[in-house]
Amino acid sequence: MFQNLTITKLVSAAVVTVLAVVIGFNSFTSVGVGKEKVGATFGKVHSEALTSGVHLVNPLADFERYDLQEMTYSWDNLGVPAQDNLKTSMDVAVTGHFLPGMTVQVRNDQGSAKGFMSNQVKRRVPAMIVEVGKELAKTSQDFYGETTLARMETSIIDRLNKELNQRGYHITAVKFSDINLPQVVTSAVIKTKQRTEEVNRQEADLKIADLKAQEKTAAAKAADASAAFNASAKKKAADAELYRVQKEAEGNKALARSVTPALIKLKQAEAQLKWDGRMPTTVMGESANVLMSMGK
């Protein structure tokens, strides 16, 4: 019996030791930087949140952790309709964080951080994007414009924060990416682009043809001008030759009129009287030597 009592005491001591270790271990909790913890004991939420550091706590309490640092959540291939009721597929990334000092309210209202994100953020964000997108985009193609997306981002952030700030959460950014138009719009855009390219090609061909026609016209005008110039030059040359011939004929006629019988006789006489370089002959003949002496 004494031996059984000793064993019982040893077991009890071991149990007490284990409980002491467990209680001692659970009597402390650490909180990381940029986070808060909110405890609850037997279903009652503590009135104050624990900030970064090590804290002595009730070992029977359980704690929920909330991130005060920004966290980003994404939605892939979210269908956003425009006013034409055609949905455009896009990826959306939303960044936000829990507000310091409001994590106690979050735990009272929503419980865990995971429950809050599921019930508040992940349900509200897609609904808000659809609502704002349909307000600002008249057609699906408007989602390709930077202005429409920028206006959507601003509007979504403002509207979400009006709803979430009072619940302890704040949205800092909304970004859109990988935007894909509806298939019917994409096909229409492709066909329109093809038609535009065909029209541009035809216009280019017409311009080329027009330029070639202009070149031919210019060449023809130049040829006509050259021919006209050559014809004018030939006519001027012919006129000049005719003028020369006429003047020469007129000169000949004038010369003919000036030759009279009296002029002819005068010219003959002048020809006879012209000295030929020989001495004059006498009646004595050319062979006679006559010595003539001049008187002193």
C-alpha positions in Angstrom: 0.0 0.0 0.0 2.9 2.3 0.8 4.3 1.6 -2.6 1.0 2.4 -4.3 0.9 5.7 -2.4 4.4 6.6 -3.5 3.5 5.9 -7.1 0.4 8.0 -6.9 2.4 10.9 -5.5 5.0 10.7 -8.2 2.3 10.7 -10.9 0.5 13.7 -9.3 3.8 15.5 -9.0 4.5 14.8 -12.7 1.0 16.1 -13.7 1.4 19.2 -11.6 4.8 19.8 -13.2 3.5 19.4 -16.7 0.5 21.7 -15.9 2.9 24.2 -14.5 5.1 24.1 -17.6 2.0 24.4 -19.9 0.5 27.2 -17.8 3.9 29.0 -17.6 4.4 28.7 -21.3 0.9 30.0 -22.1 1.3 32.8 -19.7 3.4 34.7 -22.3 2.8 35.7 -25.9 4.8 37.7 -28.4 3.5 40.1 -31.0 5.6 40.8 -34.1 6.3 44.2 -35.6 3.4 45.7 -37.5 0.9 43.4 -35.9 -1.7 43.4 -33.1 -3.2 40.5 -31.1 -6.6 40.5 -29.4 -7.4 38.0 -26.8 -10.6 36.5 -25.5 -11.2 34.5 -22.3 -14.2 32.2 -22.2 -15.8 34.0 -25.2 -15.3 37.5 -23.9 -13.0 39.7 -26.0 -10.4 41.7 -24.1 -10.8 45.4 -24.1 -7.3 46.2 -25.3 -5.1 44.8 -28.1 -1.5 43.7 -27.6 1.1 45.6 -29.6 4.5 44.4 -30.7 6.6 42.9 -27.9 6.3 40.1 -25.3 3.3 40.2 -22.9 2.3 38.3 -19.7 -1.2 37.0 -20.4 -3.9 34.8 -19.0 -2.9 31.3 -20.0 -6.6 30.4 -20.6 -7.0 33.1 -23.2 -6.9 32.6 -26.9 -5.5 35.2 -29.3 -6.1 36.4 -32.9 -3.4 38.2 -34.9 -4.2 41.1 -37.2 -1.7 42.6 -39.7 -1.3 46.4 -39.6 1.2 46.2 -42.5 -0.1 46.3 -46.0 -1.3 43.0 -47.6 -2.3 42.5 -51.2 -5.1 40.2 -52.4 -5.8 39.5 -56.0 -8.7 38.4 -58.2 -8.0 36.8 -61.6 -10.2 37.0 -64.7 -12.8 39.2 -63.0 -15.6 39.9 -65.4 -16.4 43.6 -65.4 -19.4 44.8 -67.5 -19.6 48.2 -69.3 -22.8 50.0 -70.1 -23.0 47.9 -73.3 -23.4 44.9 -71.0 -20.4 43.2 -72.5 -18.0 41.9 -69.8 -14.3 42.6 -70.0 -11.9 40.1 -68.2 -9.2 41.7 -66.0 -7.0 40.8 -63.1 -7.4 43.0 -60.0 -5.0 43.5 -57.1 -6.2 45.3 -53.9 -3.8 46.3 -51.1 -4.9 47.2 -47.6 -4.3 46.7 -43.8 -6.1 46.6 -40.5 -6.3 50.0 -38.7 -4.3 50.2 -35.5 -6.5 50.4 -32.3 -9.5 49.0 -34.1 -8.6 45.3 -34.0 -10.7 44.8 -30.8 -13.7 46.0 -32.7 -12.8 43.7 -35.6 -12.7 40.7 -33.3 -16.0 41.6 -31.7 -17.7 42.1 -35.0 -16.1 39.5 -37.3 -13.9 37.3 -35.2 -10.7 36.3 -36.8 -8.7 38.2 -39.4 -9.5 35.5 -41.9 -13.2 35.8 -41.3 -13.0 39.5 -41.7 -11.2 39.2 -45.1 -13.7 36.6 -46.3 -16.9 38.4 -45.2 -15.9 42.0 -45.8 -13.0 42.6 -48.2 -13.3 39.6 -50.6 -17.0 40.1 -51.0 -17.1 43.9 -51.2 -14.2 44.4 -53.6 -15.6 42.5 -56.7 -19.0 43.9 -56.2 -17.6 47.4 -56.0 -15.4 47.0 -59.1 -18.4 45.8 -61.1 -20.5 48.7 -59.9 -17.9 51.4 -60.6 -16.9 49.8 -63.9 -20.4 49.9 -65.3 -20.8 53.6 -64.2 -17.6 54.8 -65.8 -17.2 52.7 -69.0 -19.7 53.3 -71.7 -18.3 50.5 -73.8 -15.9 47.7 -73.2 -13.1 49.4 -75.1 -13.1 52.2 -72.5 -11.3 49.8 -70.2 -8.3 50.1 -72.4 -8.1 53.8 -71.7 -5.8 54.9 -68.9 -8.3 57.7 -68.0 -11.1 55.2 -67.3 -8.9 52.9 -65.2 -7.5 55.7 -63.2 -11.0 57.0 -62.4 -12.1 53.5 -61.5 -9.1 53.1 -59.1 -9.8 56.4 -57.3 -13.6 55.8 -57.0 -13.2 52.2 -55.8 -10.7 53.2 -53.1 -12.9 56.0 -51.9 -16.1 53.9 -51.8 -14.5 50.9 -50.2 -12.9 53.0 -47.4 -16.2 54.6 -46.6 -17.6 51.1 -45.9 -14.5 49.4 -44.4 -12.8 52.2 -42.4 -15.6 52.1 -39.8 -15.1 48.4 -39.5 -11.3 48.7 -38.9 -9.8 48.2 -42.4 -8.3 50.6 -44.9 -7.7 50.1 -48.7 -4.5 51.9 -50.0 -4.4 50.8 -53.7 -6.4 49.1 -56.5 -4.6 48.0 -59.6 -5.9 46.5 -62.9 -3.9 44.3 -65.3 -4.2 41.7 -68.1 -7.3 43.3 -69.5 -9.0 41.2 -72.2 -12.0 42.5 -74.2 -15.0 40.3 -74.9 -14.5 38.0 -77.9 -17.1 39.8 -80.0 -15.4 43.1 -79.4 -12.0 41.7 -80.1 -13.2 40.3 -83.4 -14.9 43.6 -84.3 -11.7 45.5 -83.5 -9.6 43.1 -85.6 -12.0 43.4 -88.6 -12.1 47.2 -88.2 -8.3 47.3 -88.1 -8.1 45.1 -91.2 -10.6 47.4 -93.1 -8.6 50.4 -92.0 -5.4 48.9 -93.2 -7.0 48.0 -96.6 -8.4 51.5 -97.0 -5.0 53.0 -96.2 -3.4 50.6 -98.7 -5.9 51.6 -101.4 -5.3 55.3 -100.6 -1.6 54.8 -100.9 -2.0 53.1 -104.2 -4.2 56.0 -105.4 -1.6 58.5 -104.3 1.1 56.6 -106.2 -1.0 56.4 -109.3 -1.8 60.1 -109.0 1.9 60.9 -108.7 2.7 58.8 -111.7 -0.1 60.6 -113.7 1.3 64.0 -112.6 4.8 62.9 -113.7 3.5 61.9 -117.1 1.5 65.2 -117.4 4.6 67.2 -116.4 6.7 65.2 -118.9 4.1 65.8 -121.7 4.0 69.5 -120.9 7.8 69.7 -120.9 7.9 67.9 -124.3 5.2 70.2 -125.7 7.1 73.2 -124.4 10.4 71.9 -125.9 8.7 71.3 -129.3 7.1 74.7 -129.2 10.5 76.2 -128.4 12.2 74.3 -131.2 9.4 75.3 -133.7 9.7 78.9 -132.6 13.5 78.8 -133.0 13.2 77.2 -136.5 10.6 79.9 -137.5 12.9 82.7 -136.3 15.8 81.2 -138.2 13.7 80.9 -141.4 12.5 84.4 -141.0 16.0 85.6 -140.6 17.2 83.8 -143.7 14.2 85.1 -145.7 15.1 88.6 -144.5 18.7 88.2 -145.5 17.7 86.9 -149.0 15.3 89.8 -149.5 17.8 92.4 -148.4 20.4 90.8 -150.7 18.0 90.9 -153.6 17.1 94.5 -152.8 20.8 95.4 -152.9 21.3 93.7 -156.2 18.3 95.5 -157.6 19.7 98.8 -156.4 23.1 98.0 -157.8 21.5 97.1 -161.2 19.7 100.4 -161.2 22.9 102.3 -160.5 24.8 100.9 -163.6 24.1 103.3 -166.5 25.6 103.4 -170.0 27.5 106.6 -169.1 29.0 104.8 -166.0 30.0 101.9 -168.2 31.9 104.2 -170.6 33.5 106.0 -167.7 34.8 102.8 -166.3 36.1 101.7 -169.8 37.9 105.0 -170.1 39.4 104.7 -166.7 40.6 101.3 -167.6 42.3 102.6 -170.8 44.0 105.4 -169.1 45.4 103.3 -166.4 49.3 103.1 -166.8 50.7 99.6 -167.3 54.2 100.4 -166.2 55.8 100.7 -169.7 57.2 103.8 -171.5 54.9 105.3 -174.2 55.8 104.5 -177.9 56.3 107.0 -180.8 55.9 106.8 -184.6 59.5 105.8 -184.9 58.8 102.5 -183.4 59.6 100.7 -180.3 63.1 99.7 -181.6 64.4 103.1 -182.4 66.8 104.6 -179.9 66.3 108.2 -179.7 68.7 110.4 -177.7 67.2 113.4 -176.5 69.2 116.1 -175.0 67.8 118.7 -172.9 69.0 122.2 -173.7 71.3 123.8 -171.3 
